[in-house]
Amino acid sequence: MRYEAEKVPFAIRQGDPIIRIWNSGLEVAVMEIVTERKGWISVDVLRRGYFYQAAKNPVEIIITIAIGATDPVWQDIFRRVRQRCKEADLNLEVDLIEDEVVSSNEDTPENGALVHTPYAERPQISASIGSCGGPSGSLGGYVEVVFAGGEKKVFGLTCHHVALYRKTEVEGQSELGLTKRSEIDIMSGVFKNGLPFNESSEYVVHQPSDDDHHYTLKAHEGILLAHREQESKLAQKFEFGIGTDRDENIRTKLRLRMQEVEADIQKLKSFDRGFGHVAASSGFRLGGLGCNIDWAIVEVPRHRLGVNQVPAFLPFFDSMATDQTSDLTPGVQVAKFSRDGSRTRGEFSFIKSNVNLANSAPSKEWVFVSSGELPFSTPGDSGTFVFDYQQPPAVGGMVIAGHKWWPWTYVTPIKVILDDIGEKLQGRVNLPSYEDP
């Protein structure tokens, strides 16, 4: 079998000469060429190569498109970008790749859904959530709104596209290359423009998401079926008179285990997954920093409110609740938790990426590159908080999208989100204090 080495990406770090070059005109020149044609998804500037030391790898301009990398028009754009770099006497690599930027888990469940999903009466950060019938996303955590009259209220926070995504039964391909059901969702006024505060309680949010719930049940039912088949084979041995005391002992244990699994299935089916309803959302638009604004707050019954409990993510950091936020600073190391409980580490790059998400105008997004073997985010991580490594951990941002096949992710600064929520609700927004609500 032949194995092909993969390029390793690294964030652009402080002092890298490409920062000045990119910001002094190269970015404008490259984007003028790339945006001549529709279909581009992102333009990222990273160090990328085969060495595990960032400085040994070349700077690479990575142009991501949805489809058609061998198309003559895209090949011409690729050559012109390379030529523009050569004319400036810049030793830069240029790569044209096909990929998707995913903003929720719309994969087939076998590739993306969880088989062991936490069911929580009081969900904590990064819990699996989703709109009724929508794909899986993540709960960032909880925010507190202090209204003009002094009233305080705590809401769950996730992405707008997670909380208000809706599926219909209409199938087929549209001219945009999207399924018709997705096109209907995108064209609906609320999905595009957002939900005014407390205008409707129609948009229900489930915890865990419908997909994760379904495939958790499917996994349990698979275990039950395997035990039944094993018990049936042992029963046949006794029918033929060749069963042993050991076989009978195994049958007894299997019956007990099947009873436990059946009881677990009943608990999962009867679990109240109604986490809350959407109280307000941003829609899809650009914020003051040129980044995507993509948030939704969920009104949660008091008995289901959790706290922003950060799991232990370093040997010397205990699990703790946090009410701290921090400014995202290029070069800082960060951590993120996924809805399956796993943790990934990443580094904040000094150069923003140009991103062209399906539902929004082209934007400038902070990009985070994985610092470990796992991608910084995977489908279904939209909405999850990003933490810095200080003590206590502070929330720096929220994941809004990531590449499907490449290990870098786009994050919106948490203070941009909180300020925007405050403006829409005419109040002051912060993370709630440590006390259990």
C-alpha positions in Angstrom: 0.0 0.0 0.0 1.3 3.5 -0.9 1.0 6.4 1.5 1.1 10.0 0.4 2.4 12.6 2.8 0.0 15.5 3.6 0.9 19.1 4.0 0.7 20.4 7.6 -0.9 23.9 8.0 0.4 26.5 10.5 -1.0 29.8 11.6 0.9 33.0 10.5 2.8 34.1 13.6 3.8 37.6 14.8 6.7 39.1 12.9 6.2 37.0 9.7 7.1 39.3 6.7 3.9 38.1 4.9 1.7 40.1 7.3 3.1 43.5 6.1 3.1 42.3 2.4 -0.4 41.0 2.5 -1.8 44.1 4.2 0.1 46.5 1.9 -1.7 45.6 -1.3 -1.3 41.9 -2.1 -4.6 41.0 -0.5 -6.5 43.5 -2.6 -4.7 42.4 -5.8 -5.4 38.7 -5.1 -9.1 39.2 -4.2 -9.7 41.3 -7.3 -8.6 38.3 -9.4 -10.4 35.6 -7.3 -13.7 37.4 -7.1 -14.0 37.8 -10.9 -15.9 34.5 -10.8 -18.6 33.2 -8.5 -18.0 29.9 -6.6 -15.0 30.8 -4.4 -15.4 29.8 -0.8 -12.3 31.1 1.0 -8.9 32.6 0.5 -6.6 31.7 3.4 -2.9 32.6 4.0 -1.1 30.1 6.1 2.3 28.4 6.3 1.9 24.9 4.9 4.2 22.1 4.0 5.8 18.8 5.1 7.9 20.0 8.1 6.6 20.1 11.7 8.3 23.4 12.4 6.2 26.3 11.1 9.1 28.5 9.9 10.5 25.8 7.6 7.3 25.7 5.5 6.5 28.2 2.8 3.7 30.7 3.0 0.8 29.5 0.9 -2.2 31.4 -0.5 -4.9 28.7 -0.5 -7.9 29.4 -2.8 -10.8 27.1 -2.0 -13.6 26.7 -4.4 -16.7 24.5 -4.3 -16.1 22.6 -7.5 -14.3 22.8 -10.8 -10.6 23.2 -9.9 -9.7 21.8 -13.4 -12.0 24.2 -15.1 -10.1 26.5 -17.5 -11.4 29.7 -16.0 -10.3 28.7 -12.5 -7.0 27.5 -13.8 -6.5 30.9 -15.4 -7.3 32.6 -12.1 -4.8 30.3 -10.3 -2.1 31.2 -12.9 -2.8 34.9 -12.6 -2.5 34.9 -8.8 0.8 33.0 -9.1 2.0 35.5 -11.7 1.0 38.4 -9.4 3.1 37.0 -6.6 6.1 36.5 -9.0 5.9 40.0 -10.3 6.2 41.3 -6.7 9.2 39.0 -6.3 7.5 37.0 -3.6 8.5 33.5 -2.8 4.9 32.3 -2.1 3.1 29.1 -3.0 -0.4 29.2 -4.4 -2.8 26.3 -4.2 -6.3 25.8 -5.7 -8.4 23.2 -3.8 -11.9 22.0 -3.8 -13.6 21.8 -0.4 -16.7 22.8 1.6 -16.9 25.2 4.4 -19.5 23.6 6.7 -21.5 25.5 9.3 -23.4 22.6 10.8 -23.5 18.9 10.7 -25.3 18.2 7.4 -23.2 15.0 6.8 -24.8 11.6 6.7 -25.2 10.6 10.3 -22.8 7.7 9.9 -20.1 10.2 9.1 -21.0 12.9 11.6 -23.6 12.1 14.2 -22.8 10.9 17.7 -23.5 7.4 18.9 -23.1 8.3 22.5 -24.7 11.7 23.1 -25.0 13.3 26.6 -28.6 13.8 27.6 -28.5 16.6 30.2 -31.3 18.2 32.2 -29.0 21.2 32.5 -26.8 21.2 29.4 -23.3 22.6 29.7 -21.1 24.2 27.1 -20.7 22.4 23.8 -23.8 20.2 24.3 -25.5 18.8 21.2 -28.4 20.9 20.1 -30.4 21.6 16.9 -33.6 23.0 15.6 -36.6 20.8 15.2 -35.7 18.7 12.2 -32.4 20.4 11.6 -28.8 19.2 11.6 -26.6 19.0 14.7 -24.9 22.0 16.2 -23.5 23.0 19.6 -24.6 25.1 22.5 -21.9 27.7 23.1 -23.0 28.3 26.7 -25.1 30.9 28.5 -25.3 34.7 28.4 -27.0 37.1 30.8 -28.9 40.1 29.4 -29.4 43.1 31.7 -32.3 45.1 30.2 -32.7 48.9 30.5 -35.0 48.6 33.5 -32.5 46.5 35.4 -34.2 43.1 34.8 -31.8 40.2 34.2 -32.4 37.1 32.2 -30.2 34.2 31.2 -30.4 32.7 27.7 -28.6 29.9 25.9 -26.3 31.0 23.0 -25.6 29.2 19.7 -25.4 30.1 16.0 -28.4 31.5 14.1 -28.0 28.8 11.4 -28.0 26.1 14.1 -31.2 27.3 15.9 -33.3 28.3 12.9 -32.4 25.7 10.3 -35.5 23.9 9.0 -35.9 20.9 6.8 -38.8 20.3 4.4 -39.8 17.3 2.4 -38.9 19.0 -0.9 -36.0 17.3 -2.7 -34.0 17.8 -5.9 -31.3 20.1 -7.1 -31.7 23.8 -7.7 -29.8 26.0 -10.1 -27.6 27.0 -7.2 -26.5 23.4 -6.8 -28.3 23.3 -3.4 -31.1 21.0 -2.6 -34.5 22.6 -3.0 -35.2 22.1 0.7 -32.1 24.1 1.6 -32.9 26.8 -0.9 -36.4 27.2 0.7 -34.7 27.6 4.1 -32.2 30.2 2.8 -34.9 32.2 1.1 -37.2 32.4 4.1 -37.3 35.8 5.7 -36.5 34.8 9.2 -33.6 32.5 8.2 -32.1 35.3 6.2 -32.9 38.4 8.3 -33.1 37.0 11.9 -35.8 36.9 14.5 -36.7 40.0 16.4 -36.7 39.6 20.2 -39.6 37.6 21.6 -41.6 37.9 18.3 -42.3 34.2 18.0 -41.9 31.0 20.1 -42.4 28.8 17.0 -38.7 27.9 16.6 -38.0 25.1 19.1 -34.5 23.9 20.0 -33.8 20.3 20.9 -31.1 18.9 23.2 -29.6 16.6 22.0 -30.2 17.3 18.3 -32.6 15.2 16.3 -29.9 13.4 14.4 -27.7 12.8 17.5 -30.8 11.5 19.4 -31.8 9.2 16.5 -28.4 7.6 16.1 -27.8 7.3 19.9 -31.0 5.2 19.9 -29.8 3.3 16.8 -26.5 2.5 18.6 -28.3 1.2 21.7 -30.7 -0.9 19.5 -27.7 -2.3 17.7 -26.2 -3.4 21.0 -29.5 -5.0 22.0 -29.7 -6.9 18.7 -26.2 -8.2 19.1 -26.9 -9.5 22.6 -30.1 -11.1 21.4 -28.3 -12.9 18.6 -25.6 -14.1 21.0 -28.2 -15.3 23.5 -30.1 -17.1 20.7 -27.0 -19.0 19.7 -26.4 -20.1 23.2 -30.1 -21.3 23.5 -29.6 -23.5 20.4 -26.7 -25.2 22.2 -29.0 -26.2 25.0 -31.6 -27.4 22.5 -29.0 -29.8 21.1 -27.9 -30.8 24.6 -24.4 -29.4 24.4 -24.8 -26.3 26.6 -22.5 -26.0 29.5 -22.6 -24.3 32.9 -20.4 -21.6 31.5 -22.9 -21.1 28.7 -25.7 -20.7 31.1 -23.8 -18.2 33.1 -23.2 -16.1 30.0 -26.9 -16.4 29.1 -27.8 -15.0 32.5 -25.5 -12.1 32.2 -26.7 -11.4 28.7 -30.4 -11.3 29.8 -29.5 -8.9 32.6 -27.5 -6.7 30.2 -30.4 -6.7 27.7 -32.8 -5.6 30.4 -30.4 -2.7 31.2 -30.1 -1.7 27.5 -33.9 -1.9 27.1 -34.3 0.3 30.2 -31.8 2.8 28.8 -33.6 2.9 25.5 -36.9 3.7 27.3 -35.2 6.5 29.2 -33.7 8.0 26.1 -37.1 7.9 24.3 -38.9 9.5 27.3 -36.3 12.2 27.8 -37.7 15.7 27.3 -35.5 17.1 24.6 -37.3 20.4 24.4 -34.5 22.7 25.5 -36.2 26.0 24.7 -37.3 28.3 21.9 -35.4 30.9 20.0 -36.0 34.3 21.6 -34.0 36.4 19.1 -31.4 35.8 16.3 -29.1 37.9 14.2 -29.8 36.6 10.7 -26.9 36.7 8.3 -25.0 40.0 8.0 -21.6 41.6 8.6 -20.5 43.2 11.8 -18.3 46.2 12.4 -15.1 44.2 12.0 -16.2 42.8 8.7 -16.9 39.4 10.2 -20.1 37.4 10.0 -22.7 38.0 12.7 -24.4 34.6 13.3 -26.0 34.2 16.7 -29.2 33.0 18.3 -30.3 33.2 21.9 -32.6 30.5 23.3 -35.1 31.1 26.1 -34.6 28.1 28.4 -36.9 27.0 31.2 -35.3 27.7 34.5 -35.1 24.0 35.5 -33.0 23.4 32.4 -30.5 26.3 32.6 -26.9 25.2 33.1 -23.7 27.1 33.8 -20.6 27.8 31.7 -18.7 24.9 33.2 -15.4 24.4 31.4 -14.1 20.9 31.5 -10.5 20.3 32.6 -8.4 20.8 29.4 -4.8 20.9 30.9 -3.3 18.7 33.6 -3.2 21.6 36.0 -6.6 23.1 35.1 -9.5 21.8 37.0 -13.0 21.9 35.6 -14.6 25.2 36.6 -17.4 27.6 35.8 -16.4 30.8 34.1 -17.9 34.3 33.6 -14.8 35.7 31.9 -14.4 36.9 28.4 -11.2 37.9 26.6 -10.2 39.6 23.4 -8.9 37.3 20.7 -5.2 38.0 20.3 -3.4 36.7 17.3 -0.8 34.1 18.2 -2.7 32.9 21.3 -3.2 29.2 22.0 -6.9 28.2 22.5 -9.0 25.2 23.3 -12.4 24.0 22.1 -14.7 21.3 23.2 -17.0 19.3 20.9 -20.4 17.9 21.7 -18.9 14.4 22.1 -16.7 15.7 24.9 -13.4 15.7 23.0 -11.0 18.7 23.2 -8.9 20.2 20.4 -6.2 22.9 20.5 -5.6 25.6 18.0 -3.6 28.7 17.3 -4.9 32.1 16.2 -3.4 33.3 13.0 -2.2 36.9 12.4 -3.9 37.1 9.0 -7.6 37.1 8.6 -9.2 34.9 5.9 -11.5 36.1 3.2 -14.6 33.9 3.4 -17.7 33.6 1.2 -20.3 31.6 3.1 -23.5 30.6 1.3 -25.9 32.7 3.3 -23.9 35.9 3.8 -21.8 38.5 2.0 -18.0 38.0 1.7 -16.4 38.6 5.1 -13.1 38.7 6.9 -12.8 36.0 9.5 -10.4 35.1 12.2 -8.9 31.8 11.4 -7.7 29.1 13.8 -5.4 26.3 12.9 -5.2 23.0 14.8 -2.2 22.6 17.0 -2.6 18.8 17.3 -3.4 15.8 15.2 -7.2 16.4 15.2 -8.9 19.2 13.1 -9.7 22.2 15.3 -13.4 21.7 14.5 -15.6 19.1 12.8 -19.2 19.3 11.4 -21.6 20.0 14.3 -19.2 22.3 16.2 -20.9 25.5 15.1 -21.8 27.5 18.1 -19.3 26.1 20.5 -17.1 28.5 22.6 -13.4 28.9 22.1 -11.3 29.4 25.3 -7.9 30.9 25.9 -5.4 29.2 28.2 -5.6 31.6 31.1 -6.8 30.7 34.6 -9.7 30.7 34.9 -10.4 30.0 31.3 -12.0 32.9 29.4 -14.3 32.7 26.4 -12.7 34.4 23.4 -15.0 33.5 20.5 -17.6 31.2 19.0 -17.1 28.8 16.1 -19.2 29.7 13.0 -17.8 27.5 10.3 -14.9 25.3 9.3 -13.5 23.4 6.4 -14.8 19.9 5.9 -11.5 18.4 4.9 -8.8 20.8 6.2 -7.9 21.5 9.8 -8.7 25.2 10.0 -11.7 27.0 11.4 -13.4 30.4 11.4 -14.3 32.0 14.7 -16.2 35.2 15.6 -14.9 37.2 18.7 -17.3 36.7 21.6 -17.3 40.5 22.4 -18.5 41.2 18.9 -21.4 38.8 19.5 -22.3 40.1 22.9 -22.2 43.7 21.7 -24.5 42.8 18.8 -27.0 41.0 21.1 -27.0 44.0 23.4 -27.7 46.4 20.6 -30.6 44.2 19.3 -32.1 43.7 22.8 -31.2 47.2 24.0 -29.4 45.9 27.1 -26.0 44.9 28.5 -24.8 41.4 27.8 -22.2 39.4 29.7 -21.6 35.8 30.8 -23.6 35.0 34.0 -21.7 34.6 37.3 -20.6 31.3 38.7 -23.8 30.7 40.8 -26.0 27.9 39.7 -29.2 29.5 38.2 
